[in-house]
Amino acid sequence: MRQVDGTPTLAWLRDNPGSYDGLGLRRHEPRTIAEVTSGLLRYGATHGAVDEDAACAGWAVGTAGLELAPKIDPYVGSVHGIGPALFAYCRLLCGADTIKPDVRVLKQMRTFGVQIPPADAAAGFVVAGAMAQEVGVSLAELDQLLWYRE
């Protein structure tokens, strides 16, 4: 989403939670979106990011290694509603080479015979790393391949 004039959106999304109406979100998701955008903007201000894109990219790099403990991150991971899969998805959207071990991705991994319990993000990260290396793709590419697999 961008404002009508094309300017970056984090501040706009933070300041306009009513714009989410009609998107089919769960009751608490607009608040989560507003808090995540606020956290990313706060990260950018704290770390001297020149713009919102730099704030996102810097946050994605700075949170490497927190995949299994997202609550440690005071900017996005500590937001109510953010667990390992959504934290990974935020990092992915911000440019990190990672995978979002959500129900759909884990289910697709199991179609290849991998024994991953449903909702076991830790196992998803470990297996994804091995799969990506075996196939010769990045984690982000593997995420997209699994997500859109029919």
Backbone as JSON Lines, residues from 0, in Angstrom:
{"i":0,"aa":"M","n":[0.83,-1.19,0.0],"ca":[0.0,0.0,0.0],"c":[0.87,1.25,0.0]}
{"i":1,"aa":"R","n":[0.45,2.21,-0.76],"ca":[1.13,3.51,-0.77],"c":[0.06,4.59,-0.7]}
{"i":2,"aa":"Q","n":[0.47,5.72,-0.21],"ca":[-0.44,6.86,-0.22],"c":[-0.7,7.26,-1.66]}
{"i":3,"aa":"V","n":[-1.71,8.05,-1.87],"ca":[-2.09,8.49,-3.21],"c":[-0.91,9.12,-3.94]}
{"i":4,"aa":"D","n":[-0.09,9.9,-3.24],"ca":[1.04,10.57,-3.9],"c":[2.26,9.65,-4.04]}
{"i":5,"aa":"G","n":[2.14,8.38,-3.62],"ca":[3.23,7.43,-3.82],"c":[4.28,7.4,-2.73]}
{"i":6,"aa":"T","n":[4.13,8.16,-1.67],"ca":[5.14,8.18,-0.61],"c":[5.1,6.88,0.19]}
{"i":7,"aa":"P","n":[6.19,6.57,0.89],"ca":[6.25,5.32,1.67],"c":[5.1,5.19,2.66]}
{"i":8,"aa":"T","n":[4.82,3.96,3.04],"ca":[3.57,3.68,3.73],"c":[3.63,3.37,5.2]}
{"i":9,"aa":"L","n":[4.74,3.09,5.79],"ca":[4.73,2.66,7.19],"c":[4.04,3.67,8.09]}
{"i":10,"aa":"A","n":[4.41,4.92,7.98],"ca":[3.78,5.94,8.82],"c":[2.29,6.06,8.5]}
{"i":11,"aa":"W","n":[1.95,5.97,7.25],"ca":[0.54,6.06,6.85],"c":[-0.26,4.89,7.42]}
{"i":12,"aa":"L","n":[0.29,3.68,7.33],"ca":[-0.39,2.51,7.88],"c":[-0.55,2.62,9.39]}
{"i":13,"aa":"R","n":[0.5,3.11,10.04],"ca":[0.45,3.29,11.49],"c":[-0.65,4.28,11.87]}
{"i":14,"aa":"D","n":[-0.76,5.34,11.1],"ca":[-1.68,6.43,11.43],"c":[-3.1,6.25,10.91]}
{"i":15,"aa":"N","n":[-3.31,5.23,10.08],"ca":[-4.63,5.05,9.46],"c":[-5.16,3.63,9.6]}
{"i":16,"aa":"P","n":[-5.32,3.14,10.82],"ca":[-5.78,1.76,10.99],"c":[-7.18,1.52,10.43]}
{"i":17,"aa":"G","n":[-7.96,2.56,10.27],"ca":[-9.28,2.4,9.66],"c":[-9.21,1.99,8.2]}
{"i":18,"aa":"S","n":[-8.05,2.19,7.58],"ca":[-7.9,1.82,6.17],"c":[-7.89,0.31,5.97]}
{"i":19,"aa":"Y","n":[-7.8,-0.45,7.06],"ca":[-7.78,-1.91,6.95],"c":[-9.18,-2.5,6.86]}
{"i":20,"aa":"D","n":[-10.2,-1.67,7.1],"ca":[-11.58,-2.16,7.05],"c":[-11.86,-2.79,5.7]}
{"i":21,"aa":"G","n":[-12.55,-3.91,5.71],"ca":[-12.9,-4.59,4.47],"c":[-11.85,-5.55,3.97]}
{"i":22,"aa":"L","n":[-10.75,-5.69,4.71],"ca":[-9.69,-6.61,4.27],"c":[-9.87,-8.02,4.84]}
{"i":23,"aa":"G","n":[-10.9,-8.22,5.64],"ca":[-11.15,-9.54,6.2],"c":[-10.19,-9.92,7.32]}
{"i":24,"aa":"L","n":[-9.69,-8.93,8.02],"ca":[-8.74,-9.19,9.1],"c":[-9.47,-9.65,10.36]}
{"i":25,"aa":"R","n":[-8.74,-10.37,11.19],"ca":[-9.27,-10.75,12.49],"c":[-9.31,-9.5,13.38]}
{"i":26,"aa":"R","n":[-10.04,-9.59,14.47],"ca":[-10.31,-8.44,15.32],"c":[-9.05,-7.7,15.77]}
{"i":27,"aa":"H","n":[-7.99,-8.41,16.15],"ca":[-6.79,-7.77,16.69],"c":[-5.72,-7.46,15.63]}
{"i":28,"aa":"E","n":[-5.92,-7.92,14.39],"ca":[-4.89,-7.73,13.38],"c":[-4.62,-6.27,13.0]}
{"i":29,"aa":"P","n":[-5.63,-5.39,12.92],"ca":[-5.31,-3.99,12.65],"c":[-4.36,-3.4,13.69]}
{"i":30,"aa":"R","n":[-4.58,-3.74,14.95],"ca":[-3.69,-3.26,16.02],"c":[-2.27,-3.81,15.82]}
{"i":31,"aa":"T","n":[-2.18,-5.09,15.47],"ca":[-0.87,-5.7,15.24],"c":[-0.15,-4.99,14.1]}
{"i":32,"aa":"I","n":[-0.85,-4.71,13.01],"ca":[-0.25,-4.01,11.87],"c":[0.25,-2.64,12.3]}
{"i":33,"aa":"A","n":[-0.59,-1.91,13.02],"ca":[-0.19,-0.57,13.46],"c":[1.02,-0.63,14.38]}
{"i":34,"aa":"E","n":[1.08,-1.61,15.27],"ca":[2.21,-1.72,16.19],"c":[3.48,-2.17,15.48]}
{"i":35,"aa":"V","n":[3.35,-3.05,14.49],"ca":[4.53,-3.47,13.73],"c":[5.09,-2.29,12.93]}
{"i":36,"aa":"T","n":[4.22,-1.55,12.26],"ca":[4.72,-0.4,11.5],"c":[5.34,0.64,12.43]}
{"i":37,"aa":"S","n":[4.73,0.83,13.58],"ca":[5.29,1.76,14.56],"c":[6.67,1.28,15.03]}
{"i":38,"aa":"G","n":[6.8,-0.01,15.27],"ca":[8.07,-0.58,15.7],"c":[9.16,-0.41,14.65]}
{"i":39,"aa":"L","n":[8.8,-0.64,13.39],"ca":[9.79,-0.48,12.32],"c":[10.22,0.99,12.18]}
{"i":40,"aa":"L","n":[9.26,1.9,12.32],"ca":[9.61,3.32,12.27],"c":[10.48,3.72,13.46]}
{"i":41,"aa":"R","n":[10.18,3.17,14.63],"ca":[10.98,3.45,15.82],"c":[12.4,2.89,15.63]}
{"i":42,"aa":"Y","n":[12.51,1.7,15.03],"ca":[13.82,1.12,14.74],"c":[14.61,2.08,13.84]}
{"i":43,"aa":"G","n":[13.96,2.56,12.79],"ca":[14.62,3.46,11.86],"c":[15.09,4.74,12.52]}
{"i":44,"aa":"A","n":[14.26,5.32,13.38],"ca":[14.63,6.55,14.07],"c":[15.79,6.3,15.04]}
{"i":45,"aa":"T","n":[15.74,5.2,15.74],"ca":[16.77,4.86,16.72],"c":[18.11,4.56,16.06]}
{"i":46,"aa":"H","n":[18.06,3.97,14.88],"ca":[19.28,3.53,14.2],"c":[19.7,4.44,13.05]}
{"i":47,"aa":"G","n":[19.1,5.59,12.91],"ca":[19.51,6.57,11.91],"c":[19.23,6.16,10.47]}
{"i":48,"aa":"A","n":[18.17,5.41,10.25],"ca":[17.82,5.02,8.88],"c":[17.41,6.25,8.07]}
{"i":49,"aa":"V","n":[17.83,6.31,6.82],"ca":[17.53,7.47,5.98],"c":[16.1,7.49,5.48]}
{"i":50,"aa":"D","n":[15.45,6.33,5.42],"ca":[14.06,6.26,4.99],"c":[13.44,4.96,5.49]}
{"i":51,"aa":"E","n":[12.18,4.76,5.17],"ca":[11.47,3.57,5.66],"c":[12.05,2.28,5.11]}
{"i":52,"aa":"D","n":[12.48,2.29,3.86],"ca":[13.08,1.09,3.28],"c":[14.35,0.71,4.03]}
{"i":53,"aa":"A","n":[15.15,1.69,4.36],"ca":[16.39,1.44,5.11],"c":[16.08,0.95,6.52]}
{"i":54,"aa":"A","n":[15.03,1.48,7.1],"ca":[14.61,1.02,8.43],"c":[14.24,-0.46,8.38]}
{"i":55,"aa":"C","n":[13.45,-0.82,7.39],"ca":[13.04,-2.22,7.25],"c":[14.23,-3.14,7.0]}
{"i":56,"aa":"A","n":[15.08,-2.74,6.07],"ca":[16.25,-3.56,5.74],"c":[17.18,-3.7,6.93]}
{"i":57,"aa":"G","n":[17.41,-2.61,7.65],"ca":[18.26,-2.66,8.82],"c":[17.7,-3.54,9.91]}
{"i":58,"aa":"W","n":[16.39,-3.44,10.12],"ca":[15.74,-4.29,11.11],"c":[15.86,-5.76,10.72]}
{"i":59,"aa":"A","n":[15.66,-6.08,9.44],"ca":[15.74,-7.47,8.99],"c":[17.13,-8.05,9.25]}
{"i":60,"aa":"V","n":[18.15,-7.28,8.97],"ca":[19.52,-7.73,9.22],"c":[19.78,-7.84,10.72]}
{"i":61,"aa":"G","n":[19.33,-6.85,11.46],"ca":[19.59,-6.8,12.89],"c":[18.89,-7.87,13.7]}
{"i":62,"aa":"T","n":[17.88,-8.51,13.13],"ca":[17.14,-9.54,13.86],"c":[17.53,-10.96,13.44]}
{"i":63,"aa":"A","n":[18.54,-11.09,12.61],"ca":[19.01,-12.43,12.23],"c":[19.4,-13.18,13.5]}
{"i":64,"aa":"G","n":[18.97,-14.42,13.59],"ca":[19.26,-15.23,14.75],"c":[18.17,-15.23,15.81]}
{"i":65,"aa":"L","n":[17.16,-14.38,15.63],"ca":[16.07,-14.32,16.6],"c":[14.83,-15.1,16.15]}
{"i":66,"aa":"E","n":[14.97,-15.89,15.09],"ca":[13.83,-16.58,14.51],"c":[13.03,-17.39,15.53]}
{"i":67,"aa":"L","n":[13.73,-18.05,16.46],"ca":[13.04,-18.9,17.42],"c":[12.73,-18.18,18.74]}
{"i":68,"aa":"A","n":[13.16,-16.95,18.84],"ca":[12.89,-16.16,20.05],"c":[12.51,-14.74,19.67]}
{"i":69,"aa":"P","n":[11.46,-14.57,18.87],"ca":[11.12,-13.24,18.37],"c":[10.77,-12.23,19.46]}
{"i":70,"aa":"K","n":[10.3,-12.67,20.61],"ca":[9.9,-11.75,21.67],"c":[11.08,-10.94,22.21]}
{"i":71,"aa":"I","n":[12.31,-11.38,21.91],"ca":[13.5,-10.63,22.33],"c":[13.58,-9.3,21.59]}
{"i":72,"aa":"D","n":[13.08,-9.28,20.36],"ca":[13.14,-8.06,19.54],"c":[12.13,-7.04,20.07]}
{"i":73,"aa":"P","n":[12.6,-5.87,20.5],"ca":[11.68,-4.87,21.07],"c":[10.88,-4.08,20.04]}
{"i":74,"aa":"Y","n":[11.16,-4.26,18.76],"ca":[10.5,-3.45,17.73],"c":[9.3,-4.16,17.1]}
{"i":75,"aa":"V","n":[9.47,-5.39,16.67],"ca":[8.4,-6.13,16.01],"c":[8.06,-7.41,16.78]}
{"i":76,"aa":"G","n":[9.07,-8.13,17.2],"ca":[8.84,-9.42,17.86],"c":[8.05,-9.32,19.14]}
{"i":77,"aa":"S","n":[8.13,-8.21,19.83],"ca":[7.42,-8.04,21.09],"c":[5.96,-7.62,20.92]}
{"i":78,"aa":"V","n":[5.55,-7.4,19.68],"ca":[4.17,-6.99,19.4],"c":[3.23,-8.18,19.64]}
{"i":79,"aa":"H","n":[2.1,-7.92,20.31],"ca":[1.11,-8.96,20.55],"c":[0.64,-9.53,19.2]}
{"i":80,"aa":"G","n":[0.61,-10.84,19.09],"ca":[0.17,-11.49,17.86],"c":[1.31,-11.93,16.96]}
{"i":81,"aa":"I","n":[2.54,-11.57,17.31],"ca":[3.69,-11.96,16.49],"c":[4.33,-13.2,17.12]}
{"i":82,"aa":"G","n":[4.35,-14.28,16.36],"ca":[5.04,-15.5,16.75],"c":[6.15,-15.76,15.75]}
{"i":83,"aa":"P","n":[6.78,-16.92,15.82],"ca":[7.9,-17.21,14.92],"c":[7.56,-17.09,13.42]}
{"i":84,"aa":"A","n":[6.42,-17.6,13.01],"ca":[6.08,-17.56,11.58],"c":[5.84,-16.13,11.1]}
{"i":85,"aa":"L","n":[5.08,-15.36,11.83],"ca":[4.8,-13.98,11.41],"c":[6.04,-13.1,11.53]}
{"i":86,"aa":"F","n":[6.85,-13.35,12.55],"ca":[8.12,-12.63,12.69],"c":[8.99,-12.91,11.46]}
{"i":87,"aa":"A","n":[9.08,-14.18,11.07],"ca":[9.86,-14.55,9.89],"c":[9.29,-13.91,8.63]}
{"i":88,"aa":"Y","n":[7.96,-13.85,8.55],"ca":[7.34,-13.23,7.38],"c":[7.66,-11.74,7.31]}
{"i":89,"aa":"C","n":[7.62,-11.07,8.44],"ca":[8.0,-9.65,8.47],"c":[9.45,-9.48,8.02]}
{"i":90,"aa":"R","n":[10.33,-10.34,8.49],"ca":[11.74,-10.27,8.09],"c":[11.87,-10.53,6.59]}
{"i":91,"aa":"L","n":[11.13,-11.5,6.08],"ca":[11.14,-11.83,4.66],"c":[10.7,-10.62,3.83]}
{"i":92,"aa":"L","n":[9.61,-9.98,4.24],"ca":[9.11,-8.8,3.53],"c":[10.1,-7.63,3.6]}
{"i":93,"aa":"C","n":[10.93,-7.62,4.64],"ca":[11.91,-6.54,4.81],"c":[13.25,-6.88,4.14]}
{"i":94,"aa":"G","n":[13.33,-8.01,3.46],"ca":[14.51,-8.33,2.69],"c":[15.42,-9.41,3.23]}
{"i":95,"aa":"A","n":[15.05,-10.02,4.37],"ca":[15.89,-11.09,4.93],"c":[15.74,-12.37,4.12]}
{"i":96,"aa":"D","n":[16.81,-13.12,4.03],"ca":[16.74,-14.43,3.39],"c":[16.31,-15.43,4.46]}
{"i":97,"aa":"T","n":[15.01,-15.65,4.53],"ca":[14.45,-16.55,5.53],"c":[13.23,-17.23,4.94]}
{"i":98,"aa":"I","n":[12.64,-18.07,5.72],"ca":[11.41,-18.75,5.32],"c":[10.37,-18.51,6.39]}
{"i":99,"aa":"K","n":[9.12,-18.51,6.0],"ca":[8.02,-18.33,6.95],"c":[7.45,-19.72,7.24]}
{"i":100,"aa":"P","n":[7.82,-20.32,8.38],"ca":[7.37,-21.68,8.65],"c":[5.93,-21.73,9.18]}
{"i":101,"aa":"D","n":[5.0,-21.31,8.34],"ca":[3.6,-21.33,8.75],"c":[2.98,-22.68,8.4]}
{"i":102,"aa":"V","n":[1.71,-22.84,8.68],"ca":[1.02,-24.11,8.46],"c":[1.12,-24.54,7.01]}
{"i":103,"aa":"R","n":[0.93,-23.62,6.1],"ca":[0.94,-23.97,4.67],"c":[2.32,-24.43,4.21]}
{"i":104,"aa":"V","n":[3.36,-23.71,4.58],"ca":[4.72,-24.07,4.17],"c":[5.12,-25.41,4.79]}
{"i":105,"aa":"L","n":[4.82,-25.6,6.07],"ca":[5.16,-26.86,6.72],"c":[4.41,-28.03,6.08]}
{"i":106,"aa":"K","n":[3.17,-27.81,5.71],"ca":[2.38,-28.86,5.04],"c":[3.03,-29.24,3.71]}
{"i":107,"aa":"Q","n":[3.48,-28.23,2.97],"ca":[4.14,-28.52,1.69],"c":[5.45,-29.27,1.9]}
{"i":108,"aa":"M","n":[6.18,-28.95,2.96],"ca":[7.41,-29.69,3.26],"c":[7.1,-31.15,3.52]}
{"i":109,"aa":"R","n":[6.0,-31.41,4.22],"ca":[5.62,-32.79,4.52],"c":[5.28,-33.57,3.27]}
{"i":110,"aa":"T","n":[4.82,-32.9,2.19],"ca":[4.51,-33.63,0.96],"c":[5.76,-34.22,0.32]}
{"i":111,"aa":"F","n":[6.94,-33.76,0.76],"ca":[8.2,-34.32,0.27],"c":[8.72,-35.42,1.2]}
{"i":112,"aa":"G","n":[7.88,-35.84,2.16],"ca":[8.24,-36.92,3.05],"c":[8.97,-36.49,4.31]}
{"i":113,"aa":"V","n":[9.09,-35.19,4.52],"ca":[9.75,-34.68,5.71],"c":[8.8,-34.8,6.89]}
{"i":114,"aa":"Q","n":[9.29,-35.32,8.0],"ca":[8.46,-35.49,9.19],"c":[8.54,-34.25,10.08]}
{"i":115,"aa":"I","n":[7.66,-33.31,9.82],"ca":[7.59,-32.08,10.62],"c":[6.21,-32.01,11.24]}
{"i":116,"aa":"P","n":[6.14,-31.92,12.56],"ca":[4.82,-31.76,13.19],"c":[4.18,-30.45,12.72]}
{"i":117,"aa":"P","n":[2.85,-30.41,12.61],"ca":[2.19,-29.16,12.21],"c":[2.54,-28.04,13.19]}
{"i":118,"aa":"A","n":[2.8,-26.89,12.86],"ca":[3.07,-25.75,13.76],"c":[4.38,-25.85,14.53]}
{"i":119,"aa":"D","n":[5.34,-26.65,14.07],"ca":[6.65,-26.71,14.72],"c":[7.62,-25.82,13.94]}
{"i":120,"aa":"A","n":[7.61,-24.53,14.27],"ca":[8.44,-23.55,13.55],"c":[9.92,-23.9,13.62]}
{"i":121,"aa":"A","n":[10.38,-24.36,14.77],"ca":[11.8,-24.68,14.93],"c":[12.21,-25.76,13.94]}
{"i":122,"aa":"A","n":[11.41,-26.82,13.86],"ca":[11.71,-27.89,12.9],"c":[11.64,-27.34,11.47]}
{"i":123,"aa":"G","n":[10.7,-26.46,11.22],"ca":[10.57,-25.86,9.89],"c":[11.81,-25.1,9.48]}
{"i":124,"aa":"F","n":[12.37,-24.32,10.38],"ca":[13.6,-23.57,10.08],"c":[14.76,-24.52,9.79]}
{"i":125,"aa":"V","n":[14.9,-25.55,10.61],"ca":[16.02,-26.49,10.44],"c":[15.9,-27.24,9.12]}
{"i":126,"aa":"V","n":[14.72,-27.79,8.86],"ca":[14.51,-28.56,7.63],"c":[14.61,-27.65,6.41]}
{"i":127,"aa":"A","n":[14.08,-26.45,6.49],"ca":[14.14,-25.53,5.36],"c":[15.58,-25.22,4.98]}
{"i":128,"aa":"G","n":[16.43,-25.03,5.98],"ca":[17.84,-24.77,5.68],"c":[18.47,-25.9,4.91]}
{"i":129,"aa":"A","n":[18.18,-27.13,5.32],"ca":[18.72,-28.31,4.61],"c":[18.12,-28.43,3.21]}
{"i":130,"aa":"M","n":[16.81,-28.2,3.09],"ca":[16.16,-28.29,1.78],"c":[16.71,-27.25,0.81]}
{"i":131,"aa":"A","n":[16.83,-26.01,1.28],"ca":[17.33,-24.94,0.41],"c":[18.74,-25.24,-0.06]}
{"i":132,"aa":"Q","n":[19.57,-25.74,0.84],"ca":[20.95,-26.07,0.46],"c":[20.97,-27.22,-0.55]}
{"i":133,"aa":"E","n":[20.15,-28.23,-0.31],"ca":[20.1,-29.39,-1.21],"c":[19.65,-28.99,-2.62]}
{"i":134,"aa":"V","n":[18.66,-28.14,-2.69],"ca":[18.1,-27.73,-3.98],"c":[18.91,-26.62,-4.63]}
{"i":135,"aa":"G","n":[19.67,-25.89,-3.82],"ca":[20.49,-24.8,-4.35],"c":[19.73,-23.5,-4.53]}
{"i":136,"aa":"V","n":[18.82,-23.22,-3.61],"ca":[18.06,-21.97,-3.66],"c":[18.19,-21.27,-2.31]}
{"i":137,"aa":"S","n":[17.84,-20.0,-2.27],"ca":[17.83,-19.27,-1.0],"c":[16.6,-19.69,-0.19]}
{"i":138,"aa":"L","n":[16.61,-19.37,1.08],"ca":[15.43,-19.66,1.91],"c":[14.21,-18.89,1.41]}
{"i":139,"aa":"A","n":[14.42,-17.66,0.98],"ca":[13.3,-16.86,0.47],"c":[12.71,-17.49,-0.79]}
{"i":140,"aa":"E","n":[13.58,-18.0,-1.65],"ca":[13.08,-18.68,-2.86],"c":[12.33,-19.95,-2.49]}
{"i":141,"aa":"L","n":[12.87,-20.72,-1.54],"ca":[12.2,-21.94,-1.1],"c":[10.83,-21.6,-0.52]}
{"i":142,"aa":"D","n":[10.75,-20.54,0.27],"ca":[9.48,-20.11,0.83],"c":[8.45,-19.92,-0.28]}
{"i":143,"aa":"Q","n":[8.82,-19.2,-1.3],"ca":[7.89,-18.92,-2.4],"c":[7.55,-20.17,-3.18]}
{"i":144,"aa":"L","n":[8.53,-21.04,-3.4],"ca":[8.26,-22.3,-4.1],"c":[7.27,-23.15,-3.33]}
{"i":145,"aa":"L","n":[7.43,-23.24,-2.03],"ca":[6.52,-24.04,-1.21],"c":[5.17,-23.38,-1.08]}
{"i":146,"aa":"W","n":[5.14,-22.08,-0.93],"ca":[3.88,-21.36,-0.75],"c":[2.98,-21.51,-1.96]}
{"i":147,"aa":"Y","n":[3.55,-21.4,-3.17],"ca":[2.74,-21.41,-4.38],"c":[2.64,-22.79,-5.03]}
{"i":148,"aa":"R","n":[3.2,-23.81,-4.39],"ca":[3.15,-25.16,-4.94],"c":[1.73,-25.67,-4.93]}
{"i":149,"aa":"E","n":[1.3,-26.23,-6.01],"ca":[-0.07,-26.79,-6.12],"c":[-0.12,-28.19,-5.59]}
